[in-house]
Amino acid sequence: MLASFFMGNPMEIIQNQILILQFGSESCAPCKALQNRIKAWNQEHPAVEHVYVTADERPEPCTQMGVFTVPAIFVYVEGKLAIERSGYFSLEQMLAQVRNTSICLQGKIKIRGNL
Protein backbone atom coordinates (compact mmCIF):
# COMPACT_ATOMS: atom_id res chain seq x y z
CA MET A 1 0.00 0.00 0.00
CA LEU A 2 2.55 2.61 1.06
CA ALA A 3 5.01 1.46 -1.59
CA SER A 4 2.66 2.65 -4.32
CA PHE A 5 2.00 5.84 -2.33
CA PHE A 6 5.71 6.62 -2.35
CA MET A 7 5.84 5.80 -6.04
CA GLY A 8 3.45 8.70 -6.68
CA ASN A 9 -0.01 7.23 -6.01
CA PRO A 10 -1.38 8.95 -2.89
CA MET A 11 -4.86 7.55 -3.59
CA GLU A 12 -3.67 4.25 -2.13
CA ILE A 13 -3.95 5.79 1.33
CA ILE A 14 -7.73 5.83 0.91
CA GLN A 15 -7.71 2.11 1.73
CA ASN A 16 -7.14 3.13 5.33
CA GLN A 17 -9.74 5.30 6.97
CA ILE A 18 -7.12 6.83 9.29
CA LEU A 19 -3.36 6.47 8.87
CA ILE A 20 -0.61 7.89 11.07
CA LEU A 21 2.55 8.09 8.97
CA GLN A 22 5.58 8.77 11.16
CA PHE A 23 9.09 9.62 9.99
CA GLY A 24 12.00 9.15 12.36
CA SER A 25 15.68 8.35 12.60
CA GLU A 26 17.71 5.68 14.36
CA SER A 27 19.71 8.37 16.13
CA CYS A 28 16.66 10.38 17.22
CA ALA A 29 15.64 9.61 20.81
CA PRO A 30 12.40 11.65 20.61
CA CYS A 31 11.46 9.72 17.44
CA LYS A 32 11.78 6.39 19.26
CA ALA A 33 9.84 7.71 22.26
CA LEU A 34 7.03 8.94 19.99
CA GLN A 35 7.00 5.65 18.11
CA ASN A 36 6.61 3.69 21.36
CA ARG A 37 3.88 6.00 22.65
CA ILE A 38 1.96 5.83 19.37
CA LYS A 39 2.26 2.02 19.35
CA ALA A 40 0.84 1.89 22.88
CA TRP A 41 -1.99 4.27 21.93
CA ASN A 42 -2.64 2.22 18.80
CA GLN A 43 -3.31 -0.88 20.92
CA GLU A 44 -6.44 0.87 22.18
CA HIS A 45 -7.30 2.25 18.71
CA PRO A 46 -6.72 -0.64 16.27
CA ALA A 47 -8.79 0.98 13.53
CA VAL A 48 -6.05 3.59 13.13
CA GLU A 49 -3.05 2.32 11.17
CA HIS A 50 0.43 3.46 12.24
CA VAL A 51 3.40 3.23 9.86
CA TYR A 52 6.94 4.19 10.89
CA VAL A 53 9.46 5.15 8.19
CA THR A 54 13.13 5.32 9.12
CA ALA A 55 14.62 8.32 7.32
CA ASP A 56 18.12 6.84 7.52
CA GLU A 57 17.10 3.76 5.57
CA ARG A 58 14.41 5.28 3.31
CA PRO A 59 15.41 8.83 2.30
CA GLU A 60 13.28 8.77 -0.88
CA PRO A 61 9.90 8.90 0.92
CA CYS A 62 11.22 11.74 3.09
CA THR A 63 12.12 13.73 0.00
CA GLN A 64 8.75 13.00 -1.61
CA MET A 65 6.88 14.09 1.53
CA GLY A 66 9.03 17.19 2.12
CA VAL A 67 10.36 15.89 5.44
CA PHE A 68 13.44 17.91 6.40
CA THR A 69 13.41 17.29 10.14
CA VAL A 70 12.41 14.40 12.37
CA PRO A 71 10.25 13.50 14.08
CA ALA A 72 7.57 14.23 11.51
CA ILE A 73 4.03 12.89 11.54
CA PHE A 74 1.35 13.02 8.86
CA VAL A 75 -2.20 11.90 9.64
CA TYR A 76 -4.43 10.98 6.72
CA VAL A 77 -8.20 10.69 7.05
CA GLU A 78 -9.94 9.03 4.12
CA GLY A 79 -6.90 9.68 1.94
CA LYS A 80 -6.57 13.39 2.74
CA LEU A 81 -3.87 14.99 4.83
CA ALA A 82 -5.59 16.13 8.03
CA ILE A 83 -2.74 16.74 10.48
CA GLU A 84 0.94 17.48 9.95
CA ARG A 85 3.45 17.90 12.78
CA SER A 86 7.24 18.00 12.93
CA GLY A 87 9.94 18.87 15.43
CA TYR A 88 8.56 19.70 18.86
CA PHE A 89 4.80 19.23 19.28
CA SER A 90 2.23 17.86 21.70
CA LEU A 91 1.64 14.20 20.93
CA GLU A 92 -1.30 14.10 23.34
CA GLN A 93 -3.03 16.93 21.52
CA MET A 94 -2.41 15.33 18.13
CA LEU A 95 -3.69 11.91 19.28
CA ALA A 96 -6.77 13.56 20.79
CA GLN A 97 -7.47 15.09 17.36
CA VAL A 98 -7.07 11.67 15.73
CA ARG A 99 -9.35 10.05 18.33
CA ASN A 100 -12.01 12.74 17.86
CA THR A 101 -11.81 12.35 14.09
CA SER A 102 -12.22 8.59 14.35
CA ILE A 103 -15.26 9.03 16.61
CA CYS A 104 -16.81 11.42 14.07
CA LEU A 105 -16.17 8.88 11.31
CA GLN A 106 -17.95 6.12 13.23
CA GLY A 107 -21.31 7.65 12.37
CA LYS A 108 -20.34 7.99 8.72
CA ILE A 109 -18.45 4.76 8.00
CA LYS A 110 -17.89 1.41 9.63
CA ILE A 111 -14.53 1.24 11.37
CA ARG A 112 -13.08 -2.11 12.40
CA GLY A 113 -12.06 -2.52 16.02
CA ASN A 114 -12.96 -0.56 19.11
CA LEU A 115 -12.28 3.12 19.49
C-alpha positions, 0 to 999 in steps of 0.5 A, a space after each residue: 500500500 505505502 510502496 505505491 504511495 511513495 511511487 506517486 499514487 497517494 490515492 492508495 492511502 484511501 484504503 485506510 480510513 485513518 493512517 498515522 505516517 511517522 518519519 524518524 531516525 535511528 539516532 533520534 531519541 524523541 522519534 523512538 519515544 514517539 514511536 513507542 507512545 503511538 504504538 501503545 496508543 494504537 493498541 487501544 485504537 486498532 482501527 487507526 493504522 500506524 506506519 513508521 518510516 526510518 529516514 536513515 534507511 528510506 530517504 526517498 519517501 522523506 524527500 517525496 513528503 518534504 520531510 526535512 526534520 524528524 520527528 515528523 508525523 502526517 495523519 491521513 483521514 480518508 486519503 486526505 492529509 488532516 494533520 501534519 506535525 514536525 519537530 517539537 509538538 504535543 503528541 497528546 493533543 495530536 492523538 486527541 485530534 485523531 481520536 475525535 476524528 475517528 469518533 466522528 467517522 464512526 457515524 459515517 463509516 464502519 470502522 473495524 475494532 474498538 475506538 
